[in-house]
Amino acid sequence: MSNQRNIYLNMKTLKEARQILFEGFSRFQPLLKETISVPDAVGRVLAEPVTAVISSPNFHLSAMDGIAVTAATTFGASETRPKELVMDTDAFYVNTGHVMPENTDAVIMIEHVNDMGRGRVEIEAPAFPWQNVRKVGEDIVATELLFPHNHAITPYCVGALLSGGVFFVPVRKKPNVLVIPTGSELVDWRETSLEDLKPGQVLETNSFVLGKLIESCGGAFVRHEMLTDDPGIIKQAIFDAVNSDFDMVLTVGGSSAGSEDYTRNVIDDLGRVLVHGVTIMPGKPVIIGTIKEKPIFGIPGYPVSAIIVFEQFVGPLLSLMLGQPEKQRPTANVEPTKKIASKLGVEEFLRVKLGAVGNRIVATPLPRAAGCITTLTEADGIIRVPNNITAS
C-alpha cells in the first residue's frame, strides 16, 4: 500500500458532509430487538409500543385514613344535625391504600369522625360519591398505550410500566461500535508507568473518551488493542470488524494528510470513501466511508477534533439507528469580549468561557489548539463561527 501523502482534493462543508452521511445511511434497517426487564431498560429505546396489562389502581382504594361509607347514607348531616352511623353496618374503618369495602363509595377522614362508643360514630358533614377514593384506573387503564415505539425509557417510565403490569419490554439492541486506536507513538496508560514514558510517546486516551460518548448516545463499544501505523494490520482489523457483528467502526488517528496516515487508502481498498476532509476547525481530517453497508469513520487524532467530529457525525448517526432525534445543545445569545478572527471558508467551533455582566452574557475565547482537551473541560459553551465570516 502506498505511503504517499493524502491530499484533500474535494473537501466538503459541514452541511454537505452531513447530507452525504445521512443520505448514505438513510436506509438503515431497524436494529434487532431484545426483551429485557423494565428496571434494566432505563436509557433504552422501545422497539414496539407498550400497553398496560392491568389498571392502576386495579381496585377502588381509600385515599385517606377514616371510615368508608355509602355517600347517600350521609346526606343531611350538619353541625346542627349530626348523623350517627353504626360501625361495620353503615361505616367501616379503613386506612390509606385499603381496598374499599363492598357497596361503599366514599371515605370520611378520621379527624372528621366523632367516636361515640358502643360501635357508633357521629359525623357533622355529608360525603359526596367518590370523595377521598382512588377509583379503578385513576392512573392507568388496562389496554391503554403507555409509551409508543422509539420512546426512550426514563426512570419515571419504570414506575408507570410496573404499575401497569408490564415487567418486560422489547427494546432496540444497542448499536455495537468498534473503536480502533492507531499510531506507533501511542502507549497504554494502564501498562506504562509515567517514569518509563519516552520522548515522542503519547498516552492513548481518545478511544476511552469516544467509548463513553458512544454509551451516552445509547450505543455499546469495544476497544480494539492499539495498532501501529502499519496499513496491513489496520486493514485486517477493519476487515475483521465489518465481517463480524459490529454495526459501526471508528478508527482513531491516521486520517490526516501525513505519509503514515493510511485510513483513507484502507477504506478505499475495502469499500468506499464518502467524505475525506470537512471545512470545520477542529475536525478537518475526518473520513466517512462505507464497507459492506456499514459506516466507517476515520476520527482525527487530536482529542478536541475527535470530540467535535463525534458530536457532528457519529452521535447523530447513532441516534438515527435508534430512531431518536439528534441531541440538541441549549443555546444563548452572547457577546464576545474581544474581536474574533476566523478563516474564510472554515466553520469554526470556538470554545469559550461565559460570564454574566449585568443583563448580558459575555464570552471569552479559550485557546484554539485542537490537541488541548482542557479547552473543552474548561469551556462553558461553543461559538460556531460560520464559514462565510472572517471576523466578529
MARTIFI-252613 format. One record per residue (C-alpha): residue number from 1; residue in three letters; x, y, z. Coordinates in Angstrom, 2 decimals, m for minus. Layout:
<tinus>
TINU num residuo      px      py      pz
TINU NUM     ALA       X       Y       Z
...
</tinus>
This chain:
<tinus>
TINU num residuo      px      py      pz
TINU   1     MET    0.00    0.00    0.00
TINU   2     SER    1.33    3.44   m0.91
TINU   3     ASN    2.69    5.67    1.83
TINU   4     GLN    2.23    8.84   m0.21
TINU   5     ARG    0.56   11.75    1.50
TINU   6     ASN   m3.19   12.14    1.17
TINU   7     ILE   m4.38   15.37   m0.42
TINU   8     TYR   m7.71   16.99    0.39
TINU   9     LEU   m8.90   17.47   m3.19
TINU  10     ASN  m12.63   17.60   m2.58
TINU  11     MET  m13.35   18.85    0.92
TINU  12     LYS  m16.99   19.25    1.93
TINU  13     THR  m18.71   21.82    4.07
TINU  14     LEU  m20.23   20.56    7.30
TINU  15     LYS  m23.71   20.79    5.78
TINU  16     GLU  m22.65   18.85    2.67
TINU  17     ALA  m20.84   16.18    4.70
TINU  18     ARG  m23.82   15.62    6.99
TINU  19     GLN  m26.14   15.38    4.00
TINU  20     ILE  m23.86   12.77    2.39
TINU  21     LEU  m23.71   10.85    5.68
TINU  22     PHE  m27.46   10.71    6.26
TINU  23     GLU  m28.31   10.01    2.63
TINU  24     GLY  m25.70    7.25    2.54
TINU  25     PHE  m27.18    5.51    5.58
TINU  26     SER  m30.83    6.60    5.35
TINU  27     ARG  m31.92    3.04    4.55
TINU  28     PHE  m30.63    1.57    7.77
TINU  29     GLN  m32.71   m1.44    8.72
TINU  30     PRO  m34.04   m1.05   12.25
TINU  31     LEU  m31.74   m2.70   14.73
TINU  32     LEU  m32.77   m6.08   16.05
TINU  33     LYS  m34.77   m6.06   19.26
TINU  34     GLU  m34.33   m7.81   22.55
TINU  35     THR  m36.59   m8.18   25.57
TINU  36     ILE  m35.28   m7.05   28.94
TINU  37     SER  m36.72   m6.38   32.39
TINU  38     VAL  m38.22   m2.95   32.95
TINU  39     PRO  m35.77   m1.84   35.69
TINU  40     ASP  m32.90   m2.63   33.32
TINU  41     ALA  m34.48   m0.69   30.44
TINU  42     VAL  m33.66    2.84   31.59
TINU  43     GLY  m31.89    4.64   28.75
TINU  44     ARG  m33.02    2.09   26.17
TINU  45     VAL  m35.36    2.70   23.23
TINU  46     LEU  m38.62    0.81   22.79
TINU  47     ALA  m38.80   m1.33   19.65
TINU  48     GLU  m42.61   m1.62   19.88
TINU  49     PRO  m45.50    0.26   21.52
TINU  50     VAL  m46.26   m0.87   25.06
TINU  51     THR  m49.78   m1.05   26.52
TINU  52     ALA  m50.91   m1.57   30.10
TINU  53     VAL  m51.84   m5.09   31.17
TINU  54     ILE  m53.74   m4.06   34.30
TINU  55     SER  m55.31   m0.87   35.59
TINU  56     SER  m53.69    1.16   38.33
TINU  57     PRO  m55.14    1.06   40.83
TINU  58     ASN  m56.89   m2.17   39.94
TINU  59     PHE  m59.39   m1.83   42.82
TINU  60     HIS  m61.15    1.14   44.38
TINU  61     LEU  m58.82    2.23   47.18
TINU  62     SER  m59.15    4.53   50.16
TINU  63     ALA  m57.12    7.71   49.69
TINU  64     MET  m57.32    8.64   53.38
TINU  65     ASP  m57.40    7.15   56.86
TINU  66     GLY  m61.02    7.24   58.06
TINU  67     ILE  m64.32    5.47   57.57
TINU  68     ALA  m65.68    4.10   54.30
TINU  69     VAL  m69.36    4.83   53.74
TINU  70     THR  m72.05    4.85   51.11
TINU  71     ALA  m72.29    8.58   50.38
TINU  72     ALA  m76.09    8.55   50.20
TINU  73     THR  m76.35    7.43   53.84
TINU  74     THR  m74.52   10.58   54.96
TINU  75     PHE  m76.71   13.13   53.20
TINU  76     GLY  m78.30   15.66   55.54
TINU  77     ALA  m75.56   15.59   58.18
TINU  78     SER  m74.58   19.01   59.55
TINU  79     GLU  m73.10   20.64   62.62
TINU  80     THR  m76.57   21.35   63.98
TINU  81     ARG  m77.94   17.97   62.93
TINU  82     PRO  m75.08   15.44   63.16
TINU  83     LYS  m75.68   11.95   61.84
TINU  84     GLU  m74.92    8.78   63.75
TINU  85     LEU  m73.57    5.70   61.90
TINU  86     VAL  m73.25    2.10   63.07
TINU  87     MET  m69.75    0.68   62.52
TINU  88     ASP  m69.48   m2.44   60.36
TINU  89     THR  m73.00   m1.73   59.10
TINU  90     ASP  m73.14    1.89   57.91
TINU  91     ALA  m69.39    2.59   58.08
TINU  92     PHE  m66.10    0.70   58.07
TINU  93     TYR  m62.69    1.77   59.34
TINU  94     VAL  m60.10    1.97   56.53
TINU  95     ASN  m56.52    3.13   56.19
TINU  96     THR  m54.93    4.82   53.21
TINU  97     GLY  m54.47    2.30   50.41
TINU  98     HIS  m57.02   m0.20   51.72
TINU  99     VAL  m59.48   m1.76   49.30
TINU 100     MET  m62.89   m0.13   49.69
TINU 101     PRO  m65.44   m2.41   51.38
TINU 102     GLU  m68.22   m3.66   49.15
TINU 103     ASN  m71.05   m1.17   48.46
TINU 104     THR  m69.08    1.84   49.76
TINU 105     ASP  m68.13    4.79   47.58
TINU 106     ALA  m66.68    7.49   49.86
TINU 107     VAL  m64.25    7.96   52.74
TINU 108     ILE  m64.67   10.44   55.59
TINU 109     MET  m61.35   11.49   57.10
TINU 110     ILE  m60.80   10.14   60.61
TINU 111     GLU  m60.35   13.66   62.03
TINU 112     HIS  m63.92   14.45   60.96
TINU 113     VAL  m65.36   11.44   62.81
TINU 114     ASN  m66.54   11.55   66.41
TINU 115     ASP  m66.34    8.18   68.20
TINU 116     MET  m69.49    7.85   70.30
TINU 117     GLY  m68.58    4.47   71.78
TINU 118     ARG  m70.65    1.29   71.64
TINU 119     GLY  m69.70    0.78   67.97
TINU 120     ARG  m71.20    4.08   66.85
TINU 121     VAL  m69.67    7.21   65.26
TINU 122     GLU  m71.03   10.67   64.54
TINU 123     ILE  m70.39   12.88   61.50
TINU 124     GLU  m71.21   16.58   61.08
TINU 125     ALA  m70.94   16.85   57.26
TINU 126     PRO  m72.08   14.65   54.39
TINU 127     ALA  m69.75   12.87   51.98
TINU 128     PHE  m70.14   13.01   48.23
TINU 129     PRO  m69.69    9.99   45.93
TINU 130     TRP  m66.01    9.02   45.40
TINU 131     GLN  m64.77   11.53   47.94
TINU 132     ASN  m61.26   10.52   49.12
TINU 133     VAL  m61.33    7.40   46.94
TINU 134     ARG  m58.83    6.33   44.30
TINU 135     LYS  m61.02    4.78   41.63
TINU 136     VAL  m60.02    1.85   39.45
TINU 137     GLY  m57.90    3.15   36.58
TINU 138     GLU  m57.38    6.60   38.11
TINU 139     ASP  m53.75    6.49   36.95
TINU 140     ILE  m53.64    3.79   34.27
TINU 141     VAL  m56.40    1.93   32.45
TINU 142     ALA  m55.74   m1.61   31.22
TINU 143     THR  m55.01   m1.73   27.46
TINU 144     GLU  m54.16    1.98   27.24
TINU 145     LEU  m50.97    2.95   25.40
TINU 146     LEU  m48.24    3.65   27.91
TINU 147     PHE  m45.42    4.52   25.52
TINU 148     PRO  m45.03    4.46   21.70
TINU 149     HIS  m42.20    2.74   19.84
TINU 150     ASN  m38.92    4.67   19.74
TINU 151     HIS  m39.67    6.10   23.18
TINU 152     ALA  m36.57    6.39   25.36
TINU 153     ILE  m37.21    4.84   28.78
TINU 154     THR  m36.56    7.12   31.77
TINU 155     PRO  m36.55    6.26   35.49
TINU 156     TYR  m40.08    7.71   35.68
TINU 157     CYS  m41.24    5.30   32.98
TINU 158     VAL  m40.23    2.36   35.18
TINU 159     GLY  m42.92    3.25   37.70
TINU 160     ALA  m45.61    3.56   35.04
TINU 161     LEU  m44.67    0.30   33.35
TINU 162     LEU  m44.54   m1.76   36.53
TINU 163     SER  m47.79   m0.20   37.80
TINU 164     GLY  m49.42   m1.15   34.52
TINU 165     GLY  m48.37   m4.79   34.94
TINU 166     VAL  m45.59   m4.59   32.35
TINU 167     PHE  m42.44   m6.26   33.65
TINU 168     PHE  m40.51   m6.85   30.42
TINU 169     VAL  m40.25   m4.61   27.35
TINU 170     PRO  m38.92   m5.03   23.79
TINU 171     VAL  m36.07   m2.59   23.15
TINU 172     ARG  m33.76   m1.89   20.26
TINU 173     LYS  m30.37   m3.52   20.61
TINU 174     LYS  m27.59   m1.06   21.29
TINU 175     PRO  m25.53   m0.19   18.20
TINU 176     ASN  m22.27   m2.09   18.62
TINU 177     VAL  m19.27    0.06   17.78
TINU 178     LEU  m15.63   m0.97   17.50
TINU 179     VAL  m13.07    1.73   18.34
TINU 180     ILE   m9.60    1.12   16.89
TINU 181     PRO   m6.84    3.43   18.17
TINU 182     THR   m3.92    3.66   15.72
TINU 183     GLY   m0.47    5.23   15.94
TINU 184     SER    3.03    3.92   16.55
TINU 185     GLU    3.55    6.68   19.12
TINU 186     LEU    0.71    5.50   21.38
TINU 187     VAL    1.21    3.79   24.72
TINU 188     ASP   m1.35    2.24   27.07
TINU 189     TRP   m1.61    4.25   30.29
TINU 190     ARG   m2.71    1.09   32.10
TINU 191     GLU    0.52   m0.71   31.28
TINU 192     THR    3.18    2.02   31.07
TINU 193     SER    4.48    3.90   34.08
TINU 194     LEU    4.93    7.63   33.67
TINU 195     GLU    8.62    7.24   34.57
TINU 196     ASP    9.11    5.00   31.52
TINU 197     LEU    7.38    7.39   29.10
TINU 198     LYS    9.83    8.26   26.32
TINU 199     PRO   10.01   11.46   24.24
TINU 200     GLY    7.51   11.23   21.40
TINU 201     GLN    5.29    8.67   23.13
TINU 202     VAL    1.67    9.64   23.78
TINU 203     LEU   m0.80    8.22   26.28
TINU 204     GLU   m3.75    6.82   24.33
TINU 205     THR   m6.92    8.41   25.69
TINU 206     ASN   m9.17    9.13   22.70
TINU 207     SER  m10.65    5.64   22.50
TINU 208     PHE  m11.84    5.83   26.10
TINU 209     VAL  m13.44    9.26   25.55
TINU 210     LEU  m15.12    8.09   22.35
TINU 211     GLY  m16.31    4.91   24.02
TINU 212     LYS  m18.08    6.84   26.76
TINU 213     LEU  m19.58    9.22   24.19
TINU 214     ILE  m20.92    6.16   22.35
TINU 215     GLU  m22.51    4.91   25.56
TINU 216     SER  m24.03    8.35   26.23
TINU 217     CYS  m25.77    8.09   22.84
TINU 218     GLY  m27.26    4.67   23.63
TINU 219     GLY  m24.60    2.53   21.97
TINU 220     ALA  m22.13   m0.08   23.18
TINU 221     PHE  m18.45   m0.09   22.34
TINU 222     VAL  m15.50   m2.42   22.23
TINU 223     ARG  m11.99   m1.00   22.34
TINU 224     HIS   m9.56   m2.73   19.99
TINU 225     GLU   m5.96   m3.08   21.07
TINU 226     MET   m3.77   m0.25   19.84
TINU 227     LEU   m2.37   m0.70   16.34
TINU 228     THR    0.88    0.64   14.93
TINU 229     ASP    0.97    2.63   11.70
TINU 230     ASP    1.01   m0.48    9.54
TINU 231     PRO   m1.52   m0.43    6.67
TINU 232     GLY   m1.74   m4.22    6.51
TINU 233     ILE   m2.54   m4.57   10.22
TINU 234     ILE   m5.08   m1.73   10.12
TINU 235     LYS   m6.72   m3.18    7.02
TINU 236     GLN   m7.05   m6.62    8.62
TINU 237     ALA   m8.60   m5.14   11.79
TINU 238     ILE  m11.21   m3.21    9.81
TINU 239     PHE  m11.90   m6.21    7.57
TINU 240     ASP  m12.48   m8.44   10.60
TINU 241     ALA  m14.73   m5.81   12.19
TINU 242     VAL  m17.08   m5.33    9.23
TINU 243     ASN  m17.40   m9.09    8.87
TINU 244     SER  m18.46   m9.53   12.50
TINU 245     ASP  m21.42   m8.22   14.49
TINU 246     PHE  m20.23   m4.61   14.77
TINU 247     ASP  m22.64   m2.03   13.40
TINU 248     MET  m20.05    0.73   13.07
TINU 249     VAL  m16.27    1.10   13.14
TINU 250     LEU  m14.24    4.10   14.32
TINU 251     THR  m10.51    4.27   13.65
TINU 252     VAL   m8.72    6.92   15.69
TINU 253     GLY   m5.70    8.67   14.14
TINU 254     GLY   m4.27    8.17   10.68
TINU 255     SER   m6.97   10.19    8.91
TINU 256     SER   m4.92   13.25    8.04
TINU 257     ALA   m2.52   14.00    5.16
TINU 258     GLY    0.68   12.56    6.61
TINU 259     SER    2.81    9.92    4.91
TINU 260     GLU    1.81    7.42    7.62
TINU 261     ASP   m1.93    8.18    7.57
TINU 262     TYR   m3.37    5.05    5.97
TINU 263     THR   m7.05    5.08    6.92
TINU 264     ARG   m8.33    6.60    3.68
TINU 265     ASN   m6.49    4.08    1.48
TINU 266     VAL   m7.63    1.17    3.65
TINU 267     ILE  m11.30    2.22    3.42
TINU 268     ASP  m10.90    2.77   m0.34
TINU 269     ASP   m9.48   m0.74   m0.72
TINU 270     LEU  m12.25   m2.41    1.30
TINU 271     GLY  m15.22   m0.20    0.44
TINU 272     ARG  m15.87    3.40   m0.50
TINU 273     VAL  m14.82    6.76    0.91
TINU 274     LEU  m17.80    9.14    1.00
TINU 275     VAL  m16.04   12.15    2.52
TINU 276     HIS  m12.42   12.95    3.31
TINU 277     GLY  m11.96   16.37    4.76
TINU 278     VAL  m14.62   18.76    6.04
TINU 279     THR  m14.24   22.52    6.23
TINU 280     ILE  m14.53   22.67   10.01
TINU 281     MET  m12.00   23.51   12.69
TINU 282     PRO  m11.24   21.45   14.69
TINU 283     GLY  m12.07   18.20   12.84
TINU 284     LYS  m10.96   18.88    9.26
TINU 285     PRO   m9.32   15.45    8.57
TINU 286     VAL  m12.44   13.34    9.26
TINU 287     ILE  m13.11   10.41    6.93
TINU 288     ILE  m16.59    9.00    6.36
TINU 289     GLY  m16.80    5.73    4.47
TINU 290     THR  m18.81    2.60    4.00
TINU 291     ILE  m17.74   m1.05    3.87
TINU 292     LYS  m20.35   m3.79    3.43
TINU 293     GLU  m23.02   m1.11    4.02
TINU 294     LYS  m21.58   m0.38    7.46
TINU 295     PRO  m20.42    3.14    8.39
TINU 296     ILE  m16.69    3.57    8.91
TINU 297     PHE  m15.27    6.75   10.40
TINU 298     GLY  m11.68    7.90   10.39
TINU 299     ILE  m11.53   10.05   13.52
TINU 300     PRO   m8.73   12.65   13.79
TINU 301     GLY   m6.12   12.02   16.48
TINU 302     TYR   m6.30   15.37   18.24
TINU 303     PRO   m8.74   14.99   21.16
TINU 304     VAL  m10.84   18.12   20.54
TINU 305     SER  m11.07   17.26   16.84
TINU 306     ALA  m12.16   13.73   17.74
TINU 307     ILE  m14.93   15.01   20.04
TINU 308     ILE  m16.22   17.63   17.58
TINU 309     VAL  m16.30   15.02   14.80
TINU 310     PHE  m18.15   12.60   17.06
TINU 311     GLU  m20.77   15.19   18.02
TINU 312     GLN  m21.35   16.30   14.42
TINU 313     PHE  m21.35   12.91   12.67
TINU 314     VAL  m21.10    9.78   14.81
TINU 315     GLY  m23.53   10.76   17.57
TINU 316     PRO  m26.28   11.86   15.16
TINU 317     LEU  m25.90    8.63   13.19
TINU 318     LEU  m26.23    6.56   16.38
TINU 319     SER  m29.42    8.49   17.17
TINU 320     LEU  m30.73    7.69   13.68
TINU 321     MET  m30.00    4.00   14.20
TINU 322     LEU  m32.02    4.07   17.42
TINU 323     GLY  m34.93    6.04   15.96
TINU 324     GLN  m34.13    9.02   18.14
TINU 325     PRO  m33.90   12.73   17.27
TINU 326     GLU  m30.45   14.24   17.16
TINU 327     LYS  m29.38   15.65   20.51
TINU 328     GLN  m29.52   19.43   20.62
TINU 329     ARG  m27.45   21.69   22.84
TINU 330     PRO  m29.14   24.61   24.63
TINU 331     THR  m28.35   27.98   23.06
TINU 332     ALA  m27.96   31.54   24.33
TINU 333     ASN  m27.18   34.96   22.91
TINU 334     VAL  m23.68   36.05   23.97
TINU 335     GLU  m21.33   38.95   23.29
TINU 336     PRO  m17.63   38.19   22.67
TINU 337     THR  m15.26   40.10   24.96
TINU 338     LYS  m12.92   40.76   22.05
TINU 339     LYS  m12.88   40.63   18.27
TINU 340     ILE  m12.77   37.06   16.93
TINU 341     ALA  m10.83   36.45   13.73
TINU 342     SER  m11.65   33.34   11.70
TINU 343     LYS  m10.60   31.80    8.37
TINU 344     LEU  m12.89   32.39    5.45
TINU 345     GLY  m14.38   29.12    4.19
TINU 346     VAL  m13.95   27.31    7.52
TINU 347     GLU  m16.69   26.77   10.10
TINU 348     GLU  m15.04   27.07   13.47
TINU 349     PHE  m16.11   25.61   16.81
TINU 350     LEU  m14.65   28.12   19.24
TINU 351     ARG  m14.61   27.10   22.88
TINU 352     VAL  m15.49   29.94   25.27
TINU 353     LYS  m15.90   30.82   28.92
TINU 354     LEU  m19.16   32.56   29.76
TINU 355     GLY  m19.87   35.22   32.36
TINU 356     ALA  m22.76   37.47   33.37
TINU 357     VAL  m22.24   41.23   33.14
TINU 358     GLY  m25.43   42.99   34.10
TINU 359     ASN  m28.13   41.64   31.80
TINU 360     ARG  m25.62   40.39   29.23
TINU 361     ILE  m23.77   37.11   28.81
TINU 362     VAL  m20.21   37.66   27.64
TINU 363     ALA  m17.97   35.03   26.03
TINU 364     THR  m14.20   34.88   26.35
TINU 365     PRO  m12.45   32.64   23.77
TINU 366     LEU  m10.22   29.84   25.05
TINU 367     PRO   m7.11   28.68   23.15
TINU 368     ARG   m7.95   27.15   19.79
TINU 369     ALA   m5.49   24.24   19.99
TINU 370     ALA   m7.21   21.01   18.87
TINU 371     GLY   m4.78   18.98   20.95
TINU 372     CYS   m5.74   20.62   24.24
TINU 373     ILE   m8.59   18.67   25.85
TINU 374     THR   m8.81   21.28   28.63
TINU 375     THR  m10.23   23.78   26.14
TINU 376     LEU  m13.35   21.61   26.34
TINU 377     THR  m13.27   20.75   30.03
TINU 378     GLU  m12.90   24.44   30.92
TINU 379     ALA  m15.43   25.67   28.34
TINU 380     ASP  m18.94   26.80   29.25
TINU 381     GLY  m20.04   26.83   25.64
TINU 382     ILE  m19.08   26.78   21.97
TINU 383     ILE  m19.47   29.59   19.47
TINU 384     ARG  m19.94   28.32   15.93
TINU 385     VAL  m18.38   30.81   13.55
TINU 386     PRO  m19.94   30.38   10.07
TINU 387     ASN  m17.65   29.65    7.13
TINU 388     ASN  m18.56   32.91    5.38
TINU 389     ILE  m17.35   35.16    8.19
TINU 390     THR  m13.75   36.22    8.80
TINU 391     ALA  m14.24   38.24   11.98
TINU 392     SER  m16.92   39.09   14.51
</tinus>
